[in-house]
Amino acid sequence: MVGSLVLLAVLVALLAGLAAGKAWERYKLREGRWIDRRKARESPHYILGLNFLVSNQLDLAIEELTTAAGIDADALEIHLILGNLYREKGQVTRAIRMHQQLLRRPKLTKLEHAYIQLCLALDFRRGGFVDRALDAFTEVLRFDADNTYALLNLEKLHEEQHQWEEAHAIRRRLAALADPGQEQKHKAILAFLETQLGQQSLQREEHAAAVARFESAVDLDARAIPAYVSLGDVRRKEGRVDEAIAAWERLIAIAPERAYLVFDRVEAVSREQGDAERFPALCRQLITANPVDWRARLALGRHLAREGRPSEALDLLFDSLVHNPHAMEIHQVVWRALAAVTFDAARVRRYMELTREAVFYLDPHVCMRCRYRSTELLWQCPQCHEWNTFVEERITAAEEGEDDDA
Ligand SMILES: [Zn+2]
């Protein structure tokens, strides 16, 4: 689906571009005769081919467009489209050959050259020829410096290879080209890239550089959640524990629904500092602010169970189950706590009532773009490489139908 949308976008851009440019001259002198170049485009085969294309019937589209191309062997756009269709069908070598042949045509305009090169680059990317794809997209930019489609593809290629610096430079170019209304979207992506760069600095033990990156991420986008997590991590490594806590508390204030990402950290640091109250107080505050927060209940329940208070823990864990009966991680803590109260009969009965309808599962995070599933929250999808597309998939809670916080 995504693939065919991309293909359509290329086609529309291509047709609009060729029509707008002077590429398509109506008449052409060939072998001493003027030929009406509209012939191929006005033939029923061309129109039929495009219709099959729109309804995603690639084989029929290829058949009709091949006939249309036969009417005028010079019809550049039809050959380009045919090459793209072969690529979509997975016949990458054939697509590459067709597009390379088009590139060898004499007297191509700059625009035509850029579009053929773009199609070729897409062939290379599809075929997994990363270096050749990088070269080809870069070549497109030589002819058409503001080609956002080539820039987007280059950015993704760099991201796939964890070349965050290069991806960041390209995203800055895209941001500069975008409408003012799109500014925040670009800033949010730049913030994710800054965070990745910060994490690379952190791996090299360059703390100051890492902090600068994380702070820049937060300046770009106040909701750059992973930047707060990592900022706290650097501060903690440096022994600046109060600053670590401050970074995590900023995350909690800005996105309380993501507070669970730093629960373990806040709990551990508080324990090290001998502050027994901070973590339970945080959980209670989150529960009060959001009565359906099952994660804060789970965290507090786990905390109390560790403190040797399994009865209080079970009350919270059962409350947590009411809001999300399917979450495996709650059940695991419940089992341990039930063992700690030596399987008190009344509590076991309550637990069985709560779980009668439950389906345990571990993979609640789903990419909204490509449906990739993950057991943990990811900021970039490993399949479609889009940023911040994961939502939690929730089976409706057993007792309350509408508390879906996904
Ligand atoms: Zn995805």
Residues whose N, C-alpha, C, O or C-beta is under 5 A from the ligand:
A	BS01	ZN	C367 R369 C370 R371 Y372 C381 Q383 C384 H385
